[in-house]
């Protein structure tokens, strides 16, 4: 059994910053790619940022230069530092991790954390 628990998030004014984190626990042999997705009301879930086990990162164009993803292998955590937040960043943010527990890797998701940016 693998669990992803997110923390952080909340309400912030436009131009402000927030940091959200996610910890993976349970039966883990290794964690491959980790990432953050978001889903705004009435919209599809979209990738915000991803990071491989080797540290390579990718970002949605809308957040490049404002958001930074990082991971701590020892703690099985992934974090997203969000700066210069905009009202359009308002969404539920979901942590994702590709976890190898047995023979095959599986994608796991956190429960989501709300980020609200007021104008």
C-alpha positions in Angstrom: 0.0 0.0 0.0 1.3 3.4 -1.0 0.0 6.8 0.3 0.6 10.3 -0.8 -0.1 13.1 1.7 0.0 16.7 0.6 0.5 19.7 2.9 0.5 23.4 2.4 -1.7 25.4 0.1 -4.3 27.9 1.2 -5.3 31.4 0.4 -2.9 34.1 -0.8 -3.1 37.4 -2.6 -1.9 37.9 -6.1 1.9 38.3 -6.2 2.3 36.2 -3.1 4.0 32.9 -2.6 3.1 29.4 -1.3 4.9 26.1 -0.9 3.1 22.8 -1.1 4.7 19.5 -0.3 3.9 15.8 -0.7 5.2 12.8 1.2 5.1 9.3 -0.2 4.9 6.5 2.3 4.2 2.8 2.4 5.6 -0.1 0.5 8.2 1.6 -1.7 11.2 0.1 -3.6 11.8 3.2 -5.6 10.1 6.3 -6.9 10.5 7.3 -10.5 8.9 10.5 -11.7 7.1 12.8 -9.3 5.0 15.7 -10.2 2.2 18.2 -9.5 -1.0 18.6 -11.4 -3.8 21.0 -10.9 -7.5 21.2 -11.8 -9.5 24.3 -11.8 -13.3 24.3 -11.7 -14.7 23.3 -15.1 -11.3 22.5 -16.5 -9.3 19.4 -17.1 -6.5 18.3 -14.9 -3.2 19.6 -16.2 0.5 19.0 -15.5 2.1 21.8 -13.6 5.6 20.5 -13.1 7.4 17.2 -13.0 10.8 15.9 -11.8 12.5 12.7 -12.6 14.6 10.5 -10.3 17.7 12.0 -11.8 16.5 15.6 -11.1 15.4 16.6 -14.6 12.4 19.0 -14.5 9.7 20.2 -16.8 7.1 22.9 -16.4 3.9 24.1 -17.9 4.5 27.2 -20.0 2.1 29.1 -17.7 4.3 28.6 -14.6 7.8 28.7 -16.0 9.9 31.2 -14.1 7.5 31.4 -11.2 7.3 27.8 -9.9 10.1 25.5 -8.8 9.7 21.8 -8.2 12.2 19.9 -6.0 12.4 16.5 -4.3 14.1 15.0 -1.4 15.0 11.3 -2.1 15.8 10.5 1.5 12.4 11.7 2.7 10.4 10.6 -0.3 9.0 14.1 -0.7 8.3 16.5 -3.6 7.7 20.2 -3.2 6.4 23.0 -5.3 7.5 26.5 -4.5 5.1 28.9 -6.1 6.0 32.6 -6.5 4.3 35.6 -8.0 1.0 33.7 -7.9 -1.8 34.8 -10.1 -5.6 34.4 -9.8 -5.5 31.9 -12.7 -3.3 29.6 -10.6 -6.3 29.0 -8.4 -7.0 25.2 -8.4 -6.8 22.0 -6.5 -3.2 20.8 -6.7 -2.6 17.0 -6.8 0.7 15.2 -6.1 1.6 12.3 -8.4 4.3 9.7 -8.1 5.3 6.7 -10.1 6.1 4.1 -7.4 7.8 0.8 -7.8 6.6 -1.6 -5.1 6.8 -4.9 -6.8 7.3 -6.0 -10.4 5.7 -3.0 -12.1 5.5 0.8 -11.3 2.2 2.3 -10.7 0.9 5.9 -10.6 -0.4 7.1 -7.3 -2.2 10.3 -6.5 -2.6 12.5 -3.4 -6.0 13.7 -2.2 -5.4 17.3 -3.5 -4.8 20.6 -1.7 -6.6 23.8 -2.5 -4.7 26.8 -3.7 -6.7 30.0 -3.9 -5.2 33.3 -5.2 -7.2 36.4 -4.7 -6.9 39.5 -7.0 
